[in-house]
Structures are given as structure tokens and as C-alpha cells.
Amino acid sequence: MTLFYDARGNIYGVVSPGYLRNRGVDVPERADLAARTRKDWASAAIASECGWGALPRAADAKAHRCDGLLVGPFQAAPPFDVLIVNTDGTLAERSGNGLTIFSQALTDQGLITHGCELRVHHDNAGTASPLATSVEPAVYEQRAGFWLALGQPMFGPSAVGACDVDPVAMGAREFSHVAALAVINRQWARSQFVRVGNPHCVTLVEHASALPDNQSMHHPSLFEPLQAIAFAPPVGRGQPCLAGVNLQWAARSTRNQVIARVFERGEGPTASSGTSASAVACAAWRAGWVEAGDVAVVMPGGTAPVRLQSEGETLLSVSLFGAARPQT
């Protein structure tokens, strides 16, 4: 059966490929082949497993009961392969909350007792597949969960395949001006592109009042222009990134704390996102807002602890802590 878990307000279903096949969804037995053929089965899996069913629908919820489907594992021992299926049937290269949930599901099944590797298979051009993430069970501030090692972040338009953006200074660093964002709100004039396995555009604002709220992002007057930016064609315009890009807004808070909002590629507004939180922490470090070490990224769904390791002017690695609980 499909089990649903919550991580900081993100809900994902976890389902084995064998169960989907028994439900008439023709998922290949190998994860790499499943990724290459996702157009043949992914939307059917979403329709089968992510209808509203027993979970109540919030007033501002998306059209499905969850934020996506985690299909896996494809084997009985680590490393474990998984596919992250967005509710529009596309595949994500990485999801921090999704991998936290998958780690908890594997733990509940007795498959994870110590650190291991998760391998996300996808079909997005320009990014290696599978994309590996090291997972380590841990306790952080008295809460049991997992540290996810996301590797070294990459910065700038070339890191995410962005084009037709102008450079803009922020202190001693160069950031980007995304015209389509600035047209919506002139306070959204400075952005930092970050890749943490998947692509992000973090817009840095001076005051928290310039952050969009999730309710307004669900309204067509804001949802539609943001969707045009974030989503790849044919749903979006693929500008500035042809493959689409996750959007975040960040405002400086207290020392080593940042407030953020998220509009996900392939999903829309969301209560939280682990990789988005990681990208926000990286962008805040590059802007000089936070120091390396533990950074708290505050989102409507909860606060994500992000750990940055740097050496001089280079950010060496980013890791994310998360915990998940079953939905009943």
C-alpha cells in the first residue's frame, strides 16, 4: 500500500514499484528504465495513489492529497534507488523533504539502521542521473531524524542553465536580475541562482513584508505569472531556465536565521521544501547574511536546519536535517 508521511508540511506518498504493478501501473523493474519511460506510467501512478481519499482538503491545498510520490526502493539492500514523481507526472532530481520521508519509510521497514546512500533517478537533461545523497540517522536538538549530504552548491546563471538575465551587484558579490520577477514586484530585483542537485532561483528582499504569502501565491493573479517562470514548457515558458526552476524568496532575520517562501517547479506554492531551504541558506551565505555553520531557514511549514561548510570564499558543502512522521 501507499504510505503517506509529513516532513515540515510537505506530504509525500511512499510506494513500492511492485505494488504499483499490482495496481495496474506498468512501472519497469529497474529504476533507470522507469525514469526513461516515466511518460508511460508516472501520471497514472499519481492518479492512482494521490487522489483525495481519506485526507481532508485544506482551503488552499493543491489538486492532490500530497506533494508527490516516492517510488521505491527498487532493491532490498542499500544503496536504494528511488524516483520522485511530482503531481504533474514529471520527475524531480532531488527533494530534501522527500528524501527525509523516504529515509523514514525505509527505517520503518527495517531497511535503514545506519548511514547509507539514496540514488534518485530522473530524466532531466543537464543533470547526472542517478543523483546520490548520503543519509545519516541523527538526533538534532533532541529530535530524531536524518542529515542529508547534498554536496557542494554551484552558483550563478550557468549553474542552472539560465539565460537572458542581467548581472546586478549586492555588496562585493554579483547576483542576477530576473526581469520577469521584477515586473511582478519591483522589490524582487536581486536573485541568486543556486544548484544543489536541482535548480533554484533565490530572490533576496530587504524586508519580510516583501515576501509573498502562500495564500496569495495560490491566487491566479500571482500563481499564473510565477508558474510561467518556474515551470518548463509546455505549462510554463521556461524563462529564464528552459528546464524550469524552483523559486524562493528570502529575508534576513536574526543571526544565522533566514525567513523564506517557496514556489516549486512542477508543484507551485508549498509550505516548505528541503532543497529550497538549502538553496536559501547558500544564497544568504553568499550575500553575507549568515556565516557558515548551522543556519535556520524558517518557512510556513516549519524551520529547516541547514549546515554549511566553507573555506575562505568557497562554500564546500551543504547538508540538511529533517524528520518525518506518518500520516494517519
Disulfide bonds with the S-S distance in Angstrom:
none
